[in-house]
């Protein structure tokens, strides 16, 4: 590895520019979709949608607003779950549960976030979708990390890594290495954490996407 990348541990957490704790676009890890949709277009479309179509729009809104307005994600996500009581769309339900888990973490309601994370995990066990399950495990690990429950966080990040390695998700693997490195650093194992940060960078360098390297 290039010696210029051997920076201090404190800088390392921000050196790999993967959103800390989570993957890149949700589509890579949960939905299979490519890009987030324009929230303004979705909001204009919403009043004219009903039933399953409305559920899909609400799910898209939770993704589109993830980094914009967490409370709106909660609002639209809960609306979607209510509609799902009368119809079935496991993919949309997976997306909504995932985004609710993340949104509640962003507003500091970690126990509620965990409840949605475990609901998502249960659903992914039913659907047997490996990328979705990896996301669920990662969401749960993130909630534990945010509340300084490092042993639990490490366990769930390790489970996430195992799945992502099995399915060959390079960007997901790099994210997992980064997250594990963060835990090890915060629990005083700086040497081992540096190893995981280096593995994150090396894995990213094997991909075609170099945008997450500083």
N, C-alpha and C positions, 0 to 999 in steps of 0.2 A: 504494500500500500504506500502511496505517496507520503513522504515524511511531513509534508505541509499540512496533512490532515490530522496529525497527532497533537491535538489541542488539549487544553485543560478539561478536566471532568466537568466543571461548572458550565463551560461553553458547549460541551458535547450534547447536553440535553436539547440544545437549540440548533445544533449543527446539522442534524438530519432533519430537514424541514418537512417531516411527515406530521400532520396534526397530532399532537401529543395524545396518547391513549387510544386514538381511533384510526381507522384506515383512511384511505383517500376518498374518492367518491363512493357513495353508498352503493351505486351500481356495481362496483367491483366486488363488493362483499355480501350484498343482500339481494338486490332486485334483479340483477342481470340487465338493467337498463343502462344506457350509455351516459346521458347528460341529465343534469337537473333541469327541470322545465321552468319557464319564466313564471314567477308567482303572480304577476299582474294578469297574465293571460288566464291562468288557472282561476283566479278570483273572479274574473269576468265570466268565466264559463260555469262556475259553481251554481249560481241561482237557477240555471236551466237544466240541471242534472238531477237524476233521481235513481234510487235503488243502487244497483251494483256500479253503474257508471259514476254516481256521486261518491261512492266509497273510493273508487280509483282516483278521482280528482282530489279527494281529501288526503289520500295517501301521498299523492304527488306533492301536495301542499306541505305536508310535514317534512318532506325531503327538501323542497325548495326554500323553506323558511328556517331550516336548521341553524344556519349561522346568522340569521337576521332577527328572529323574534321567537325565543323559546316559549313564551306564554301563548303565542298564537299556535305554535306546534301542538301544545297541550290542548288548546281549544279545538282545533281541527281534528286532532288525533282521537279525542274522546267522542266527537261527533261520529267519526268513522266507526269506532268500536260499537257504538249504539246501533248503527245501521247493520253492522255485521251480526247482530243478534238475530236478524231476520233473513240474512242471506249468507252465503259462504264464499269467501275469496281468501284462501290461506296466504297467498302471496301478499295481497294488500294488508292483511292482518299482521303478517310478519314485519312489513315495512313500518306500519303504524306503531307496533309494540317497540320496535327498535328505536324509532325516533322519540317516542314518549320516554323511554329509558334514558336517552341522551339528553332530552330537554329538561327532565327533572334533575339531572345532574347539574346542568348549567344554571338552574335556579336554586340549587342548594338543597333540594329535597331528596336526599340520597336513599332513604328507606323506600320511598315511593318508586324511585328509579330502579332499585333492586327488584321490587315486586314486578314491574313491567319486564325487566330483564329476564327474570325466571319464567315469566309467562311466555316470553319469546323463545326461551330455551326449550320449554316443554313443547311448544308448537313445532320447532325445528326438529325435535326428536320424532314427532309424528310424521312430518313431511320427508324426513331423511335427506335433507338438503345440507350438504357439508359446508358450503360457503355461508349460508344463513346461520348454521350452528356456530361457526367460527365467530361470526359477528356477535351473536348472542353471548358467547363466552367472553369475548373481548369487552362488550358493554358492561358485563357484570364485573370483570376484572377492573375496569376503569372506575366503577363506583366504589369498589373496595379500596383502590389506590387513593382516591380522593378523600376517603375517610380514614386513611392511615392504617388500614387493616392489611398490612403488607403480605402476610403469609397467605391469606385468601386471594389477594390480588395476583400474587406470583403463581399460585395454583391455577387460576383461571387463564392467565396469560400463557402458561405452559401448555394447557389444553388447547388453547387457540393456536399456538405455534404448531403443535402436533398435526392438527387438521390441515393448516395451511401448507405445511411441508408435504403432506400426503397428496394434496390436490395440485401442488406446484404453483401456488399463488405467490410469486416472488415479491410483489409489493406488500402483500399481507405479511409475508415472512419478515420482511425488513421492518415493518411496523411492530411486529411482535418482538423482534430482537431489541428494538428501540425501547419498547415499554418495559421489557424485562431489565434492560440496562438501567432504566430510571429507578426501578424498585431496588436493585442491588446497590446503586449509588446512594439512595436515601437510607438504606439500612447499613451503610458503612463498609460495603464490599466494593471499594472503588476499583481495584484491579480487575475483578471479574466483570464489573459493569463496563469498564473500558473495552473488554473483549467483546461484549454484546453490541456496544455501539459500533465497533469496527466491523462486526459481522453485518450489522444493519447497512452500513455504507457499502461494504463489499457486495451485498446482495442487490442493492439498488444499482450498483455499477454493472451488474449482469443484465439489467433490463434495458429496454429501449427508452424508458422515461428517465431522463436525468434532471428533471425539473425539481426533484426533491432533494438534490444535493446542493449544498451551499457553494 
